[in-house]
Amino acid sequence: MAARDAIWTSPLAHTYSIVARDPATGEMGVAVESHYFSVGPIVAWAEAGVGVVATQSLADPAYGKLGLDLMRAGRSAPEALAGLVASDPANAVRQVAMVDAESRPAAHTGAFAIAEAGHITGDGFSVQANMMLRATVWPAMAEAYQSTKGELVDRLLAVLDAAEAQGGDIRGRQSAAILVVSGTNTGRPWIDTIYNVRVDDSREPLAEIRRLVSMARAYIHMRRAQGAVERGDFAMLNREFETASRLIGDNPEVRFWHAIGLFAVGKTEQGIAMLREVAAVDRNWITLALRLPAVILPPNQAVTEQIRKLA
């Protein structure tokens, strides 16, 4: 009876997902896609230095919160999941996976998970899926994760693409999410979270999630560039801002702050040239530059006059 009740009280997050830990960096992540609105907040749970959880099928989000609590308290992922499944009277309709900070995976696919459904666990990862078009989805996901090189976020993206190439969710596509946290817990989750991007409703959520990951990566490089400005490291400032510009596309924000950074390290001529490029798109950026406080743009009457002439 509990399983039948859960059908009408649980989010219908039938989906495919991966939880994984990168042994080289300690980063941990969750990636998910589903034909369900805003699947990310239901399925994806992560805490730096603790673990990651994906809770889906007829999902109970409590597995996410309680799973992290148990792993933070010292339980391994297999121990945490076993305890939660044993205490859940509706476990037959659940599909849950976890990986802890020691790379130990665990997964559960309930007997009433809608076919095609299954999971595969491996060294530091678990892939799982239910309500799939084909039973080849999760094996393809495991193969993609194990064979793809690069950063954890890139491997997670490859896994989602592999699932979709096998037909994915039998209902089609709607939403996706990627959540990646660092290997060390600083006690400041806003620092520990590396990627937290979501597509809540889209005809092509995987294309959009890839675009958003690229955008998020651009801002990671921009923050590094800003650190270089503070240190007066001209070479790193240029390198990181240029990388961010390539990733962000036609958004002028990075070029604007690159120009301001150049002024801050005394490269006035280069800063004016770059700000002129930005002003050609929208002269409001010049107005903004003239409004910046001295802690951002050091006071210099000559520089201010050159910026004003760009307006």
Beta strands, then each sheet from edge to edge (+ up, - down):
strand 1: 12-13
strand 2: 16-21
strand 3: 28-34
strand 4: 44-47
strand 5: 51-58
strand 6: 94-100
strand 7: 105-109
strand 8: 118-122
strand 9: 125-129
strand 10: 175-181
strand 11: 193-199
sheet 1: 1+ 5- 4+
sheet 2: 1+ 5- 6+ 7-
sheet 3: 8+ 9- 2+ 3- 10+ 11-
end
